[in-house]
Amino acid sequence: MSRLTLSAPVLDAPDPHVLANFYQRLLGWTVVQDEPDWVKLRPPGGGTGLSFQTEPLYKPPTWPAADGAQLQMAHLDFEVDDVDAAGKHAEAVGAVLADFQPDDDFRVYQDPAGHLFCLFTREPEKPVG
């Protein structure tokens, strides 16, 4: 089988530059590709990035899910050292704390395009089996 490497999840947005700017400020990553309908960020030192593409028909997901509404297809999880501090930073760069928080162990936010992302701290790993 040929080698497969995940380059970057891609988020649709009405304006990929606005959304890329938000995540660049949130994460401190570098823009490595900037085109009219496409922007790609990479973390310092390389690794899997995050890309954004224009989708004029994009509709933000409804959270929590509601019958007949636009459902989320995926969300991003960010491990942080301090959920409160990371949440304040996320809000300072444009995130919105979601009204519905299903658990005390993590926080759900919406980016400027309405994509959901979670902030959490690492839990001790439990043996499987």
Backbone torsions as a table, in degrees:
resi	resn	phi	psi	omega
1	MET	NA	144.9	177.7
2	SER	-72.5	152.0	179.5
3	ARG	-65.9	135.9	175.2
4	LEU	-120.6	128.3	178.8
5	THR	-130.2	126.5	176.7
6	LEU	-69.6	116.0	-179.5
7	SER	-82.1	-50.6	-177.8
8	ALA	-173.0	134.4	165.3
9	PRO	-63.8	150.1	-177.9
10	VAL	-119.6	127.9	177.4
11	LEU	-106.2	129.2	174.7
12	ASP	-78.9	149.7	179.4
13	ALA	-161.5	153.3	174.1
14	PRO	-62.1	-34.1	177.8
15	ASP	-135.9	101.5	-176.6
16	PRO	-64.7	-25.3	-179.5
17	HIS	-70.1	-39.2	177.2
18	VAL	-63.0	-46.1	-178.1
19	LEU	-68.6	-40.1	177.8
20	ALA	-62.6	-39.5	178.4
21	ASN	-61.4	-41.2	177.5
22	PHE	-59.5	-51.9	-177.2
23	TYR	-69.0	-30.4	175.3
24	GLN	-62.7	-43.3	178.8
25	ARG	-72.3	-36.0	179.2
26	LEU	-65.6	-46.7	-171.4
27	LEU	-99.4	-19.3	-176.2
28	GLY	75.2	23.3	-179.1
29	TRP	-86.4	168.6	-176.3
30	THR	-104.5	139.8	172.6
31	VAL	-74.1	123.4	179.6
32	VAL	-113.0	-12.0	176.7
33	GLN	-149.3	129.8	-177.0
34	ASP	-141.0	104.9	179.4
35	GLU	-124.7	169.2	-177.5
36	PRO	-54.9	-38.3	-177.3
37	ASP	-118.3	19.1	-174.6
38	TRP	-156.8	133.5	173.5
39	VAL	-137.2	139.2	178.1
40	LYS	-128.0	134.4	175.4
41	LEU	-110.4	149.9	173.6
42	ARG	-133.2	146.1	176.5
43	PRO	-74.9	157.8	175.3
44	PRO	-57.0	137.2	179.6
45	GLY	84.8	2.4	178.7
46	GLY	87.3	-166.4	-178.3
47	GLY	104.7	-175.5	-178.9
48	THR	-62.9	132.0	-178.7
49	GLY	-101.8	-159.3	179.1
50	LEU	-145.0	128.3	-177.3
51	SER	-119.2	160.2	-176.3
52	PHE	-138.0	134.6	179.8
53	GLN	-132.5	151.8	179.1
54	THR	-69.8	130.4	170.9
55	GLU	-139.4	98.8	-175.9
56	PRO	-63.5	-22.4	-179.5
57	LEU	-96.5	9.7	-178.9
58	TYR	-56.9	135.2	173.6
59	LYS	-125.9	127.9	179.9
60	PRO	-65.6	148.8	179.0
61	PRO	-70.9	155.3	174.2
62	THR	-89.7	133.3	179.4
63	TRP	-132.7	124.7	-4.1
64	PRO	-70.0	167.8	-177.7
65	ALA	-56.7	143.4	178.1
66	ALA	-135.5	138.6	-179.8
67	ASP	-54.6	128.8	178.0
68	GLY	83.3	-5.5	-179.6
69	ALA	-96.2	166.4	176.2
70	GLN	-64.1	121.1	-179.2
71	LEU	-92.2	152.0	174.2
72	GLN	-75.6	141.8	178.5
73	MET	-100.1	-26.2	-178.9
74	ALA	-163.4	163.9	172.4
75	HIS	-146.2	165.7	180.0
76	LEU	-101.9	140.0	174.3
77	ASP	-112.7	129.9	177.4
78	PHE	-120.0	120.2	174.8
79	GLU	-79.8	131.3	-178.1
80	VAL	-130.8	162.4	176.9
81	ASP	-79.0	-33.6	-174.8
82	ASP	-142.8	110.1	-176.2
83	VAL	-62.0	-41.0	-179.3
84	ASP	-63.7	-47.9	-179.4
85	ALA	-65.4	-43.4	179.2
86	ALA	-64.9	-36.6	177.6
87	GLY	-65.1	-41.2	177.1
88	LYS	-63.0	-41.2	177.6
89	HIS	-63.6	-45.5	-179.7
90	ALA	-59.4	-43.8	179.2
91	GLU	-67.4	-36.0	-179.9
92	ALA	-65.0	-29.4	179.9
93	VAL	-96.3	2.4	172.2
94	GLY	123.0	1.3	177.5
95	ALA	-76.2	157.5	177.3
96	VAL	-122.9	128.3	176.1
97	LEU	-67.1	126.4	-179.9
98	ALA	-65.8	144.6	178.4
99	ASP	-62.8	-39.5	-177.9
100	PHE	-94.0	120.4	177.4
101	GLN	-120.2	105.7	-172.7
102	PRO	-76.1	-11.5	-172.7
103	ASP	-155.3	150.9	178.2
104	ASP	-83.1	-10.7	-175.6
105	ASP	-82.6	-11.9	179.4
106	PHE	-151.6	167.6	179.3
107	ARG	-123.0	137.9	178.3
108	VAL	-102.1	130.1	178.5
109	TYR	-126.0	164.3	172.0
110	GLN	-119.2	135.7	175.6
111	ASP	-79.5	177.3	-176.7
112	PRO	-59.4	-22.2	177.4
113	ALA	-94.6	-1.6	178.9
114	GLY	95.1	-1.6	175.5
115	HIS	-63.6	141.2	178.6
116	LEU	-87.7	144.2	169.5
117	PHE	-146.2	154.3	-177.5
118	CYS	-118.8	145.4	172.0
119	LEU	-111.6	132.8	-178.9
120	PHE	-149.5	159.9	171.8
121	THR	-103.4	152.4	-178.0
122	ARG	-66.7	134.3	173.2
123	GLU	-96.4	151.6	175.4
124	PRO	-57.5	135.7	179.9
125	GLU	-72.6	139.9	179.9
126	LYS	-106.5	140.1	178.2
127	PRO	-61.4	140.6	177.1
128	VAL	-91.3	134.7	173.9
129	GLY	102.2	NA	NA
